[in-house]
């Protein structure tokens, strides 16, 4: 469920993005988004899931691929329960 919602956010922000590009190692760095776009993504994820990213995770290079983003979000969601 987390992954589907995150994919939906990516598609809403970047309609032309091929999600499969995010699946490979290094995929997050390969999509060429700037820091403002990345923070927009983080804010959207935070709002969707009611979580807050730790400061050390507010850097695109922290996440290697889509799964690493999903894993982090799932960890934060689980901590809310």
N, C-alpha and C positions, 0 to 999 in steps of 0.2 A: 504494500500500500504506500509506503513512504516513497519508494522509487517512482511509482506511477505519478504521484503528486509532484515530485521534483522534476520529472520529465515534462510534465504539463507546464510547470513554471518556465523551464528552459524554452519550450516551444512558444509560449506566450511572449517571452522577451525577445527571442530570436527565431521567428517563424521559418526561416530558410536553413536553420542549423540541422545538419544530419546527426541525429542522436548517436548513431553508431560510432561517430568520430570521438565521442566522449568515453566509449567503452574500453578503449585500449589504454595501456600505460602511457602516461604523458598526454593523454587526450585533452585534459583540461587546459594545458598550456598551448595546445595546438589550435584552439578555437579563436585565438586572437581577440579577446575582449580586453578592454582597458579597465583600469582600477575603478572608475566610476560605475561602469557596467557590472563589474563583479560585486561591488557593494550593493547595487540595485538588486542583484540576484540574492545576496545574503538577506537583505531586508525582506524581500518577498518570501523567502523560505522561513524566516523568523516569524513573520505574520501568519503564514499558513499553518505552522506547527506550534505556535505559542512558545517558542524557545528563544534563547539568545546565544549567539556564537561567542566563544571566548576570544579575547583580543588576539591571541596568537594564531587563531584560525581565520583572521580577516585578511588573508593573503592568498591569492590564487595558487601560488606555488605549494601551499599546504596540502592541496588536494591533487592527486595524480590522475584520477579518472572519476567518472560518474559514481561508481560504486563506493569510492572513498568518501564522497559527499554524502551519499545515502547512509553509509555506516555511521558517520559522525552525527547526522541528524537523528538516526534511530537511537543512538546512545543518549542523546539529549532528551528525546521524547521518553525513552524508558526511565530516565532519571526523574521525570515529572510524576511518575506513578508511585 
